[in-house]
Every structure is written in structure tokens, then in C-alpha cells.
Amino acid sequence: MSFRLGLTGSIGMGKSTTARMFADEGLPVWDADAAVHRLYGRGGAAVAPIEAAFPAAVIDGAVSRPALKEIIAADPEALPRIEAIVHPLVQADREAFVAAQSADIVVLDVPLLYETGGAAEMDAVVVVSAPAETQAARVLARPGMTRPQFEAILGRQMPDVEKRAKADYLIETTSLEAARQGVREVIAQIRRQMRDA
């Protein structure tokens, strides 16, 4: 049975880059966002149930994220209904991924790991973090991103200071070298613990 390492961090903290570094070290990485993308795509498992609940959300046989955003903006009850459809499908996708792995450690990249209660299903959680000014600079450099959008996203995420306090491991992403060193140290520590258990 693989060790389940949850990987999370707020927007702009370098989580995607850090996930690639874990993959570079030979660990299988499951990406929650990519799973949702598959589920929403043509033939994806989320398409039919979302279409049944919100017919306007499905365009050309796939769930339209812009249409979903409009539905959520117009109806405060929509988001919990969508989550009730999508979360179990995402969890099933994750379980199938883990079951198919033979690696000693599997990395599960979940942006809202703490917010959705997913941390309880992990053997350990690593949080990626950087100073607030670094985070803001990274996010505001993204095409089309505005300060109000950034603030709204932060408002839906657990504050970085709380994530850091809950983390089993912390990787500082102030530089690529620091992040890579952190990834290697986390893997080495987990393997030591597994050997000594």
C-alpha cells in the first residue's frame, strides 16, 4: 500500500511546479484539477449528472466552466449542488489512481485539501508556501488576473498561516532550488520513517 502524501498550498505558492518536481523524482502524482478537467470533458463521468441538474452548463457534450461560473454567480445554491455531484467522482478517480500504483509514495495534488476535509485521508500533508508579496506578484502576473479576482480567490482559501500550522511538511518555494531541495528532503524523511516503522 502506497504512502499517501497530500500536496497543497494557496494560489500562487508554486504548487504545480512543486508537483512536477515530485514527478521528476519518480513519484506518481495525481492532480485534482486535471481529474476535474477529465470529468468535465466530452464523455466524462460528470457530464450527464451536471446536465441533469443544470442543462445550460453542458455545451457540445462537455461541461462548460464559463457556463458553470455564470450559474454559480446567479444561484447561491448551485455550488453545493455541483460539489455534491463532482466531489464523489473526483474521489473515485483518486482512489482508482492510487490503487493502480506500485510506488512507495504517491503524491495527491489537491488545491483545497484542507478546505474540503481531504487531509484526513492522507498519511501526511506537505504545504508549499512563499512570502505574501511573492504570491501576489506571481498571481497578478497571470494573464487577465486582477487584484479583486485574486482577493476573491484568497477569500475562498484557508489562510496560508493556517495551512502552514497544519502541515506535516513545509516546502518554501522562494526559489526553484529551495523547492527542489525541499521535495528531496520530504521524500527522504518519509522513506526513513517507513523504513523505521
Backbone as ProteinMPNN parsed JSONL, in Angstrom:
{"seq_chain_A": "MSFRLGLTGSIGMGKSTTARMFADEGLPVWDADAAVHRLYGRGGAAVAPIEAAFPAAVIDGAVSRPALKEIIAADPEALPRIEAIVHPLVQADREAFVAAQSADIVVLDVPLLYETGGAAEMDAVVVVSAPAETQAARVLARPGMTRPQFEAILGRQMPDVEKRAKADYLIETTSLEAARQGVREVIAQIRRQMRDA", "coords_chain_A": {"N_chain_A": [[0.846, -1.195, 0.0], [0.639, 2.155, -0.917], [2.191, 5.107, 0.466], [0.317, 7.902, 1.197], [0.757, 11.06, 0.176], [-0.387, 14.164, 0.651], [-0.513, 17.103, -1.283], [-0.559, 20.52, -1.078], [-1.488, 24.031, -1.178], [-1.858, 27.57, -1.208], [-3.168, 29.714, -3.855], [-0.758, 30.661, -6.293], [1.471, 29.883, -4.862], [3.244, 28.073, -5.847], [2.606, 25.415, -6.222], [1.987, 23.74, -8.465], [4.418, 23.684, -9.845], [5.995, 22.495, -7.875], [4.729, 20.023, -7.696], [5.459, 18.935, -10.167], [8.156, 18.612, -9.645], [8.157, 16.575, -7.721], [7.25, 14.533, -9.39], [9.428, 14.474, -11.115], [11.23, 13.279, -9.456], [10.458, 10.727, -9.605], [8.051, 9.945, -8.462], [4.606, 8.958, -8.576], [2.093, 11.284, -9.48], [-1.025, 12.531, -8.695], [-3.42, 14.744, -9.959], [-5.774, 16.92, -8.853], [-7.119, 19.019, -10.208], [-6.685, 18.32, -12.885], [-8.092, 15.953, -12.913], [-10.73, 16.85, -12.565], [-10.964, 18.243, -14.933], [-10.89, 16.096, -16.769], [-13.247, 14.776, -15.978], [-15.145, 16.677, -16.656], [-14.879, 16.827, -19.359], [-15.768, 15.838, -22.77], [-17.664, 12.934, -22.711], [-16.942, 12.506, -20.119], [-17.391, 11.49, -16.666], [-18.831, 13.329, -15.136], [-20.457, 14.763, -16.808], [-23.138, 13.917, -17.604], [-24.63, 13.835, -15.043], [-24.348, 16.56, -14.259], [-25.524, 17.857, -16.395], [-28.131, 16.979, -16.062], [-28.826, 18.293, -13.703], [-28.201, 20.975, -14.227], [-28.965, 22.016, -17.073], [-28.037, 24.065, -18.834], [-25.343, 24.151, -18.423], [-23.926, 22.361, -19.902], [-22.288, 22.122, -22.936], [-21.985, 21.19, -26.252], [-21.571, 18.496, -25.474], [-19.818, 18.571, -23.32], [-18.929, 19.773, -20.045], [-19.196, 23.197, -19.543], [-16.983, 25.412, -18.227], [-17.091, 28.29, -18.089], [-19.906, 28.611, -18.351], [-20.769, 27.27, -16.048], [-19.669, 28.973, -14.099], [-21.253, 31.249, -14.484], [-23.751, 30.226, -13.739], [-23.278, 29.611, -11.036], [-22.739, 32.182, -10.07], [-25.226, 33.347, -10.37], [-26.9, 31.825, -8.78], [-26.917, 31.08, -5.491], [-27.268, 28.583, -4.361], [-26.286, 26.798, -6.152], [-23.506, 26.039, -6.188], [-23.008, 24.222, -3.911], [-24.6, 22.096, -4.821], [-23.365, 21.38, -7.215], [-20.861, 20.631, -6.221], [-21.636, 18.407, -4.714], [-22.155, 16.607, -6.714], [-19.715, 16.467, -8.108], [-17.529, 16.062, -6.255], [-17.64, 13.323, -5.166], [-17.07, 11.921, -7.54], [-14.526, 12.841, -8.189], [-13.149, 11.861, -5.988], [-13.419, 9.098, -6.43], [-11.932, 8.871, -8.783], [-9.417, 9.528, -7.792], [-9.004, 7.423, -5.963], [-8.931, 5.245, -7.71], [-6.617, 5.864, -9.118], [-4.632, 5.722, -7.078], [-4.873, 3.03, -6.371], [-3.864, 1.816, -8.606], [-1.156, 2.163, -8.472], [2.262, 1.22, -7.801], [4.265, 2.378, -6.469], [6.241, 3.458, -3.592], [5.539, 5.877, -2.429], [2.851, 8.023, -3.065], [1.849, 10.981, -4.595], [-0.653, 13.324, -3.994], [-2.122, 15.855, -5.45], [-3.888, 18.444, -4.393], [-5.658, 21.315, -4.521], [-7.557, 22.493, -2.668], [-7.263, 21.005, -0.279], [-7.337, 21.082, 2.602], [-9.597, 22.672, 2.948], [-11.674, 21.105, 1.936], [-11.711, 18.945, 3.587], [-10.13, 16.835, 2.883], [-7.617, 16.247, 3.907], [-7.726, 14.44, 5.964], [-7.694, 11.984, 4.779], [-5.132, 11.488, 4.05], [-1.746, 10.266, 4.53], [0.199, 11.999, 5.241], [0.695, 15.557, 4.974], [1.989, 17.931, 2.743], [2.715, 21.31, 2.585], [3.037, 23.934, 0.304], [4.681, 27.05, 0.247], [5.193, 30.603, 0.18], [6.475, 33.962, 0.639], [3.947, 36.52, 1.191], [4.091, 38.744, -0.548], [5.506, 37.721, -2.702], [3.758, 35.734, -3.553], [1.535, 37.349, -4.36], [2.709, 38.82, -6.452], [3.283, 36.761, -8.286], [0.701, 35.774, -8.895], [-0.689, 38.036, -9.865], [0.696, 38.484, -12.148], [-0.343, 36.741, -13.938], [-2.122, 36.217, -17.015], [-4.919, 38.333, -17.503], [-5.611, 38.357, -14.808], [-6.885, 40.079, -12.015], [-6.553, 42.353, -9.22], [-8.955, 42.363, -7.556], [-10.045, 39.847, -8.334], [-8.044, 38.106, -7.459], [-8.136, 38.637, -4.687], [-10.692, 37.637, -4.167], [-10.36, 34.899, -4.688], [-8.469, 34.247, -2.719], [-10.107, 34.66, -0.533], [-11.684, 32.409, -0.522], [-9.999, 30.445, 0.2], [-8.237, 28.67, 2.764], [-6.329, 30.595, 5.04], [-2.815, 31.089, 4.424], [-1.144, 31.007, 6.682], [-2.553, 29.359, 8.428], [-2.605, 26.95, 6.994], [0.121, 26.377, 6.974], [0.517, 25.913, 9.694], [-0.912, 23.554, 10.064], [0.414, 21.727, 8.491], [2.306, 18.723, 7.835], [4.693, 18.686, 6.589], [6.687, 21.313, 5.201], [7.298, 23.167, 2.319], [9.311, 25.628, 1.145], [8.906, 27.876, -1.452], [10.567, 29.853, -2.47], [12.584, 29.91, -4.279], [13.487, 28.0, -7.222], [15.511, 26.207, -6.633], [15.359, 25.998, -3.839], [12.82, 24.872, -3.567], [13.158, 22.405, -4.923], [15.103, 21.2, -3.321], [13.624, 21.026, -0.958], [11.617, 19.212, -1.747], [13.138, 16.87, -2.155], [14.087, 16.465, 0.442], [11.709, 15.993, 1.867], [10.824, 13.588, 0.672], [12.946, 11.903, 1.399], [12.733, 11.966, 4.211], [10.188, 10.792, 4.626], [10.636, 8.241, 3.565], [12.593, 7.332, 5.346], [11.07, 7.224, 7.725], [9.215, 5.256, 6.973], [10.871, 3.082, 6.697], [11.772, 2.741, 9.293], [9.494, 2.136, 10.631]], "CA_chain_A": [[0.0, 0.0, 0.0], [1.454, 3.37, -1.04], [2.058, 6.216, 1.405], [-0.419, 8.981, 0.527], [1.257, 12.384, 0.542], [-1.194, 15.25, 0.113], [0.244, 18.306, -1.646], [-1.491, 21.639, -1.203], [-0.941, 25.371, -0.996], [-2.732, 28.6, -1.759], [-2.878, 30.17, -5.225], [0.481, 31.404, -6.49], [2.533, 29.45, -3.953], [4.199, 27.208, -6.538], [2.204, 24.011, -6.051], [2.1, 22.987, -9.722], [5.848, 23.496, -10.086], [6.47, 21.528, -6.883], [4.187, 18.719, -8.098], [6.328, 18.434, -11.246], [9.417, 18.189, -9.034], [7.915, 15.24, -7.152], [7.213, 13.624, -10.536], [10.813, 14.362, -11.589], [11.918, 12.361, -8.537], [9.96, 9.378, -9.872], [6.82, 9.62, -7.743], [3.363, 9.221, -9.312], [1.378, 12.463, -8.971], [-2.424, 12.688, -9.126], [-3.736, 16.165, -9.965], [-7.226, 17.092, -8.705], [-7.627, 19.892, -11.275], [-6.694, 17.534, -14.127], [-9.187, 14.978, -12.783], [-11.976, 17.584, -12.841], [-10.938, 18.507, -16.376], [-11.303, 14.84, -17.427], [-14.65, 14.507, -15.638], [-15.968, 17.667, -17.349], [-14.681, 16.703, -20.796], [-16.706, 15.019, -23.534], [-17.632, 11.547, -22.256], [-16.538, 12.454, -18.708], [-18.423, 10.985, -15.763], [-19.619, 14.413, -14.536], [-21.255, 15.472, -17.806], [-24.576, 13.586, -17.523], [-25.294, 14.338, -13.827], [-24.4, 18.028, -14.247], [-26.528, 18.246, -17.385], [-29.446, 16.717, -15.464], [-29.084, 19.317, -12.686], [-28.04, 22.314, -14.813], [-28.86, 21.771, -18.523], [-27.295, 25.123, -19.538], [-23.907, 24.037, -18.134], [-23.276, 21.433, -20.832], [-22.263, 22.624, -24.311], [-21.274, 20.251, -27.14], [-21.217, 17.244, -24.813], [-18.847, 18.761, -22.248], [-19.302, 20.805, -19.082], [-18.562, 24.474, -19.822], [-16.633, 26.114, -16.98], [-17.692, 29.632, -18.06], [-21.348, 28.492, -18.072], [-20.899, 26.926, -14.619], [-19.395, 30.193, -13.325], [-22.444, 32.1, -14.561], [-24.805, 29.585, -12.928], [-22.908, 29.784, -9.618], [-22.892, 33.603, -9.744], [-26.65, 33.688, -10.348], [-27.654, 30.992, -7.84], [-26.062, 30.711, -4.362], [-27.45, 27.16, -4.034], [-25.73, 25.96, -7.222], [-22.18, 25.484, -5.884], [-23.071, 22.981, -3.125], [-25.187, 21.023, -5.642], [-22.307, 20.946, -8.146], [-19.856, 19.912, -5.421], [-22.201, 17.106, -4.331], [-22.016, 15.749, -7.894], [-18.328, 16.328, -8.573], [-16.583, 15.568, -5.253], [-17.528, 11.851, -5.133], [-16.433, 11.456, -8.782], [-13.101, 13.145, -8.041], [-12.618, 10.909, -5.007], [-13.333, 7.794, -7.097], [-10.808, 8.978, -9.712], [-8.203, 9.49, -6.966], [-8.846, 6.07, -5.42], [-8.531, 4.372, -8.82], [-5.214, 6.193, -9.398], [-3.796, 5.178, -6.002], [-4.933, 1.562, -6.446], [-3.094, 1.357, -9.769], [0.269, 2.477, -8.293], [3.097, 0.305, -7.008], [5.316, 3.19, -5.833], [6.147, 3.515, -2.125], [4.875, 7.138, -2.076], [2.015, 8.608, -4.117], [1.569, 12.395, -4.299], [-2.012, 13.705, -4.366], [-2.087, 17.317, -5.582], [-5.269, 18.891, -4.18], [-5.589, 22.719, -4.103], [-8.387, 22.79, -1.492], [-7.185, 19.793, 0.538], [-7.838, 21.351, 3.954], [-10.94, 23.252, 2.874], [-12.664, 20.063, 1.623], [-11.605, 17.846, 4.548], [-9.378, 15.733, 2.292], [-6.372, 15.962, 4.63], [-7.953, 13.275, 6.831], [-7.475, 10.757, 4.0], [-3.715, 11.431, 3.69], [-0.822, 9.826, 5.576], [0.87, 13.24, 5.622], [0.404, 16.671, 4.061], [3.041, 18.917, 2.524], [2.189, 22.604, 2.151], [4.011, 24.814, -0.349], [4.427, 28.406, 0.712], [6.138, 31.666, -0.167], [6.006, 35.216, 1.244], [2.717, 37.068, 0.599], [4.379, 39.639, -1.673], [5.895, 36.833, -3.812], [2.499, 35.137, -4.001], [0.755, 38.368, -5.081], [3.398, 39.141, -7.707], [3.1, 35.632, -9.204], [-0.695, 35.65, -9.337], [-1.082, 39.22, -10.635], [1.385, 38.416, -13.438], [-1.092, 35.849, -14.825], [-2.958, 36.963, -17.967], [-6.315, 38.571, -17.149], [-5.866, 38.353, -13.364], [-6.984, 41.404, -11.392], [-6.445, 42.337, -7.753], [-10.203, 41.875, -6.944], [-10.174, 38.396, -8.556], [-7.07, 37.486, -6.561], [-8.675, 38.738, -3.323], [-11.844, 36.734, -4.075], [-9.83, 33.53, -4.603], [-7.9, 34.116, -1.371], [-11.213, 34.605, 0.42], [-12.249, 31.049, -0.506], [-8.958, 29.515, 0.62], [-7.746, 28.79, 4.128], [-5.126, 31.441, 5.038], [-1.536, 30.386, 4.361], [-0.598, 30.796, 8.034], [-3.251, 28.19, 8.984], [-2.115, 25.762, 6.282], [1.483, 26.112, 7.467], [0.405, 25.36, 11.047], [-1.46, 22.203, 9.989], [1.235, 20.882, 7.623], [3.316, 17.798, 8.35], [5.929, 19.138, 5.932], [6.558, 22.625, 4.567], [8.303, 23.437, 1.287], [9.386, 27.041, 0.785], [9.116, 27.966, -2.9], [11.157, 31.156, -2.742], [13.374, 29.71, -5.499], [13.378, 26.633, -7.741], [16.481, 25.376, -5.907], [14.812, 25.746, -2.499], [11.697, 23.948, -3.705], [13.666, 21.076, -5.271], [15.752, 20.682, -2.114], [12.538, 20.662, -0.049], [10.986, 17.983, -2.264], [14.042, 15.739, -1.887], [14.134, 16.248, 1.894], [10.432, 15.387, 2.272], [10.833, 12.187, 0.228], [13.922, 11.18, 2.229], [12.181, 11.828, 5.57], [9.095, 9.807, 4.608], [11.229, 6.903, 3.366], [13.227, 6.953, 6.626], [10.001, 6.848, 8.661], [8.634, 3.985, 6.535], [11.866, 2.04, 6.97], [11.884, 2.566, 10.728], [8.175, 1.801, 11.21]], "C_chain_A": [[0.885, 1.249, 0.0], [1.169, 4.351, 0.088], [1.399, 7.361, 0.646], [0.065, 10.327, 1.045], [0.392, 13.443, -0.136], [-0.314, 16.464, -0.137], [-0.749, 19.438, -1.836], [-0.773, 22.955, -0.961], [-1.862, 26.357, -1.681], [-2.295, 28.987, -3.166], [-1.558, 30.937, -5.26], [1.638, 30.985, -5.612], [3.535, 28.5, -4.614], [3.864, 25.726, -6.464], [2.389, 23.191, -7.316], [3.564, 22.694, -10.048], [6.409, 22.444, -9.14], [5.961, 20.125, -7.215], [5.047, 18.108, -9.197], [7.666, 17.957, -10.688], [9.282, 16.826, -8.365], [7.89, 14.201, -8.276], [8.623, 13.401, -11.087], [11.625, 13.402, -10.718], [11.372, 10.933, -8.66], [8.687, 8.993, -9.144], [5.594, 9.863, -8.633], [2.606, 10.372, -8.658], [-0.024, 12.487, -9.575], [-2.796, 14.149, -8.937], [-5.263, 16.343, -9.937], [-7.81, 17.948, -9.823], [-7.712, 19.14, -12.605], [-7.823, 16.501, -14.096], [-10.525, 15.648, -13.094], [-12.083, 17.876, -14.341], [-11.396, 17.264, -17.158], [-12.788, 14.573, -17.209], [-15.602, 15.429, -16.389], [-15.904, 17.516, -18.868], [-15.726, 15.801, -21.449], [-16.559, 13.553, -23.108], [-17.239, 11.385, -20.799], [-17.712, 12.088, -17.808], [-19.298, 12.08, -15.149], [-20.619, 15.03, -15.506], [-22.756, 15.191, -17.637], [-25.231, 14.086, -16.234], [-25.362, 15.866, -13.754], [-25.445, 18.516, -15.246], [-27.937, 18.041, -16.831], [-29.821, 17.815, -14.463], [-29.089, 20.73, -13.268], [-27.868, 22.173, -16.324], [-28.021, 22.802, -19.263], [-25.784, 25.003, -19.354], [-23.177, 23.149, -19.129], [-23.439, 21.953, -22.263], [-21.424, 21.656, -25.145], [-20.751, 19.026, -26.398], [-20.175, 17.344, -23.722], [-19.362, 19.844, -21.298], [-18.502, 22.069, -19.409], [-18.264, 25.188, -18.5], [-17.176, 27.537, -16.958], [-19.2, 29.588, -17.765], [-21.586, 28.151, -16.601], [-20.682, 28.162, -13.758], [-20.6, 31.112, -13.311], [-23.576, 31.541, -13.693], [-24.537, 29.811, -11.441], [-23.096, 31.237, -9.189], [-24.359, 33.978, -9.587], [-27.428, 32.97, -9.257], [-26.747, 30.528, -6.702], [-26.157, 29.225, -3.986], [-26.75, 26.246, -5.039], [-24.416, 25.288, -6.824], [-22.25, 24.225, -5.031], [-23.659, 21.81, -3.92], [-24.154, 20.477, -6.621], [-21.254, 20.133, -7.391], [-20.344, 18.525, -5.023], [-22.12, 16.109, -5.487], [-20.544, 15.427, -8.148], [-17.396, 15.696, -7.537], [-16.502, 14.042, -5.182], [-16.856, 11.278, -6.381], [-14.925, 11.694, -8.733], [-12.455, 12.148, -7.081], [-12.454, 9.519, -5.631], [-12.157, 7.767, -8.068], [-9.483, 8.855, -8.946], [-7.945, 8.07, -6.449], [-8.384, 5.097, -6.503], [-7.049, 4.599, -9.157], [-4.309, 5.538, -8.358], [-3.733, 3.655, -6.102], [-4.062, 1.017, -7.57], [-1.582, 1.548, -9.586], [0.983, 1.405, -7.48], [4.208, 1.06, -6.275], [5.128, 3.225, -4.317], [5.419, 4.774, -1.66], [4.096, 7.63, -3.297], [1.676, 10.028, -3.692], [0.183, 12.739, -4.85], [-2.114, 15.226, -4.277], [-3.523, 17.84, -5.538], [-5.248, 20.334, -3.677], [-6.347, 23.013, -2.812], [-8.421, 21.599, -0.526], [-7.752, 20.009, 1.939], [-9.287, 21.823, 3.917], [-12.013, 22.197, 2.641], [-12.601, 18.876, 2.58], [-10.785, 16.668, 4.037], [-8.112, 15.353, 3.038], [-6.505, 14.72, 5.498], [-7.664, 11.961, 6.104], [-6.009, 10.581, 3.61], [-2.894, 10.876, 4.859], [-0.01, 11.009, 6.095], [0.515, 14.296, 4.58], [1.618, 17.575, 3.979], [2.387, 20.182, 1.969], [3.322, 23.377, 1.493], [3.65, 26.253, 0.005], [5.542, 29.341, 0.255], [5.634, 32.933, 0.516], [4.818, 35.801, 0.476], [3.007, 37.961, -0.607], [4.812, 38.835, -2.916], [4.648, 36.207, -4.426], [1.709, 36.134, -4.852], [1.394, 38.687, -6.427], [3.198, 38.029, -8.736], [1.683, 35.607, -9.774], [-1.084, 36.822, -10.231], [-0.357, 39.297, -11.978], [0.649, 37.509, -14.43], [-1.989, 36.657, -15.753], [-4.399, 37.1, -17.472], [-6.611, 38.623, -15.659], [-5.875, 39.776, -12.826], [-6.848, 41.258, -9.886], [-7.755, 41.863, -7.113], [-10.419, 40.37, -7.141], [-9.266, 37.632, -7.599], [-7.6, 37.481, -5.132], [-9.855, 37.773, -3.126], [-11.389, 35.287, -3.94], [-9.252, 33.292, -3.213], [-8.998, 33.965, -0.32], [-11.844, 33.225, 0.524], [-11.247, 30.019, 0.007], [-8.597, 29.755, 2.083], [-6.477, 29.649, 4.098], [-3.843, 30.606, 5.095], [-0.998, 30.075, 5.753], [-1.265, 29.577, 8.693], [-2.791, 26.907, 8.31], [-0.734, 25.375, 6.795], [1.428, 25.447, 8.845], [-0.077, 23.912, 11.037], [-0.536, 21.212, 9.283], [2.12, 19.917, 8.4], [4.686, 18.187, 7.814], [5.646, 20.472, 5.27], [7.67, 22.773, 3.538], [8.207, 24.916, 0.923], [9.715, 27.127, -0.703], [9.667, 29.345, -3.29], [12.071, 31.1, -3.971], [13.171, 28.279, -5.959], [14.313, 25.704, -6.978], [15.944, 25.017, -4.524], [13.678, 24.73, -2.569], [12.197, 22.533, -3.992], [14.337, 20.414, -4.068], [14.683, 20.226, -1.111], [11.862, 19.366, -0.455], [11.848, 16.774, -1.908], [14.102, 15.42, -0.391], [12.859, 15.568, 2.38], [10.42, 13.904, 1.901], [11.767, 11.364, 1.115], [13.381, 10.951, 3.633], [11.082, 10.769, 5.609], [9.667, 8.402, 4.454], [11.945, 6.416, 4.618], [12.178, 6.467, 7.609], [9.4, 5.485, 8.288], [9.566, 2.828, 6.834], [11.919, 1.708, 8.462], [10.583, 2.104, 11.374], [8.078, 0.31, 11.522]], "O_chain_A": [[1.781, 1.375, 0.834], [0.052, 4.42, 0.601], [1.866, 7.749, -0.425], [-0.18, 10.692, 2.195], [0.435, 13.597, -1.356], [0.527, 16.813, 0.691], [-1.669, 19.34, -2.648], [0.4, 22.983, -0.587], [-2.565, 26.008, -2.63], [-1.202, 28.638, -3.612], [-1.273, 31.751, -4.382], [2.679, 31.642, -5.603], [4.556, 28.16, -4.017], [4.743, 24.879, -6.625], [2.892, 22.069, -7.259], [3.904, 21.59, -10.475], [7.204, 21.598, -9.549], [6.684, 19.145, -7.034], [5.335, 16.912, -9.173], [8.247, 17.002, -11.204], [10.199, 16.008, -8.437], [8.447, 13.113, -8.129], [8.976, 12.288, -11.477], [12.586, 12.79, -11.183], [11.773, 10.042, -7.911], [8.276, 7.833, -9.197], [5.543, 10.856, -9.36], [2.489, 10.432, -7.434], [-0.192, 12.466, -10.794], [-2.525, 14.734, -7.888], [-5.955, 15.962, -10.881], [-8.886, 17.64, -10.337], [-8.674, 19.295, -13.356], [-8.434, 16.209, -15.123], [-11.356, 15.08, -13.803], [-13.157, 17.767, -14.933], [-12.19, 17.37, -18.092], [-13.501, 14.19, -18.136], [-16.72, 15.037, -16.725], [-16.773, 18.018, -19.582], [-16.469, 15.094, -20.767], [-15.46, 13.0, -23.141], [-17.201, 10.266, -20.286], [-18.871, 12.341, -18.138], [-20.401, 11.789, -14.685], [-21.53, 15.743, -15.085], [-23.553, 16.125, -17.539], [-26.292, 14.706, -16.303], [-26.337, 16.411, -13.237], [-26.166, 19.476, -14.976], [-28.834, 18.839, -17.102], [-30.981, 18.219, -14.38], [-29.882, 21.577, -12.855], [-26.739, 22.206, -16.815], [-27.35, 22.453, -20.234], [-25.023, 25.676, -20.05], [-21.948, 23.175, -19.199], [-24.55, 22.19, -22.738], [-20.289, 21.34, -24.785], [-19.636, 18.567, -26.65], [-19.688, 16.322, -23.238], [-20.133, 20.718, -21.696], [-17.279, 22.018, -19.537], [-19.179, 25.526, -17.749], [-17.68, 27.975, -15.923], [-19.712, 30.424, -17.021], [-22.504, 28.686, -15.98], [-21.417, 28.385, -12.796], [-20.941, 31.689, -12.278], [-24.269, 32.289, -13.003], [-25.442, 30.156, -10.682], [-23.556, 31.503, -8.079], [-24.701, 34.828, -8.765], [-28.491, 33.434, -8.844], [-25.89, 29.67, -6.916], [-25.242, 28.676, -3.371], [-26.633, 25.044, -4.8], [-24.224, 24.101, -7.089], [-21.612, 23.231, -5.38], [-23.263, 20.663, -3.717], [-24.071, 19.268, -6.838], [-20.812, 19.084, -7.86], [-19.563, 17.573, -4.996], [-22.026, 14.902, -5.262], [-20.176, 14.275, -8.372], [-16.553, 14.874, -7.898], [-15.397, 13.502, -5.141], [-16.155, 10.269, -6.301], [-14.142, 10.856, -9.179], [-11.355, 11.654, -7.33], [-11.455, 8.842, -5.384], [-11.46, 6.758, -8.17], [-8.556, 8.174, -9.386], [-6.818, 7.578, -6.493], [-7.549, 4.229, -6.25], [-6.319, 3.651, -9.443], [-3.332, 4.877, -8.71], [-2.668, 3.06, -5.939], [-3.579, -0.113, -7.496], [-0.805, 1.139, -10.448], [0.401, 0.771, -6.6], [4.999, 0.457, -5.549], [4.019, 3.049, -3.813], [4.756, 4.759, -0.622], [4.614, 7.65, -4.414], [1.261, 10.256, -2.556], [-0.116, 12.482, -6.017], [-2.181, 15.802, -3.191], [-4.278, 17.704, -6.501], [-4.866, 20.574, -2.532], [-5.827, 23.716, -1.944], [-9.482, 21.233, -0.02], [-8.558, 19.207, 2.412], [-10.102, 21.424, 4.749], [-13.146, 22.364, 3.093], [-13.343, 17.907, 2.416], [-10.743, 15.617, 4.677], [-7.58, 14.262, 2.837], [-5.521, 14.023, 5.745], [-7.417, 10.94, 6.745], [-5.672, 9.625, 2.912], [-3.285, 10.995, 6.02], [0.415, 11.02, 7.25], [0.096, 13.982, 3.466], [2.205, 17.945, 4.996], [1.612, 20.132, 1.014], [4.423, 23.472, 2.036], [2.477, 26.623, 0.057], [6.667, 28.921, -0.016], [4.477, 32.98, 0.934], [4.694, 35.606, -0.733], [2.257, 37.942, -1.583], [4.516, 39.228, -4.045], [4.497, 36.153, -5.646], [1.264, 35.793, -5.948], [0.695, 38.81, -7.433], [2.971, 38.304, -9.914], [1.489, 35.441, -10.979], [-1.742, 36.624, -11.253], [-0.741, 40.078, -12.849], [0.968, 37.501, -15.619], [-2.558, 37.667, -15.34], [-5.023, 36.117, -17.074], [-7.745, 38.905, -15.271], [-4.993, 40.577, -13.136], [-7.009, 40.165, -9.344], [-7.704, 41.035, -6.204], [-10.911, 39.689, -6.241], [-9.673, 36.634, -7.004], [-7.531, 36.465, -4.441], [-10.003, 37.17, -2.063], [-11.966, 34.527, -3.163], [-9.513, 32.258, -2.598], [-8.838, 33.235, 0.659], [-12.467, 32.899, 1.534], [-11.599, 28.859, 0.224], [-8.643, 30.883, 2.576], [-5.631, 29.457, 3.224], [-3.8, 29.553, 5.732], [-0.455, 28.994, 5.979], [-0.611, 28.844, 9.434], [-2.606, 25.888, 8.974], [-0.451, 24.199, 7.023], [2.198, 24.53, 9.128], [0.306, 23.126, 11.903], [-0.677, 20.0, 9.451], [2.619, 20.241, 9.478], [5.702, 18.04, 8.493], [4.526, 20.741, 4.834], [8.84, 22.536, 3.838], [7.171, 25.394, 0.459], [10.685, 26.526, -1.165], [9.278, 29.92, -4.307], [12.303, 32.117, -4.625], [12.734, 27.432, -5.18], [13.966, 24.555, -6.702], [16.059, 23.872, -4.086], [13.586, 23.834, -1.729], [11.724, 21.571, -3.386], [14.162, 19.22, -3.828], [14.818, 19.171, -0.491], [11.567, 18.52, 0.39], [11.337, 15.769, -1.414], [14.159, 14.254, -0.001], [12.919, 14.665, 3.215], [10.05, 13.061, 2.718], [11.419, 10.26, 1.533], [13.546, 9.866, 4.192], [11.047, 9.942, 6.52], [9.231, 7.476, 5.137], [11.915, 5.225, 4.925], [12.354, 5.433, 8.254], [9.113, 4.664, 9.16], [9.124, 1.733, 7.18], [12.088, 0.551, 8.848], [10.576, 1.721, 12.544], [7.047, -0.152, 12.011]]}, "name": "protein", "num_of_chains": 1, "seq": "MSFRLGLTGSIGMGKSTTARMFADEGLPVWDADAAVHRLYGRGGAAVAPIEAAFPAAVIDGAVSRPALKEIIAADPEALPRIEAIVHPLVQADREAFVAAQSADIVVLDVPLLYETGGAAEMDAVVVVSAPAETQAARVLARPGMTRPQFEAILGRQMPDVEKRAKADYLIETTSLEAARQGVREVIAQIRRQMRDA"}
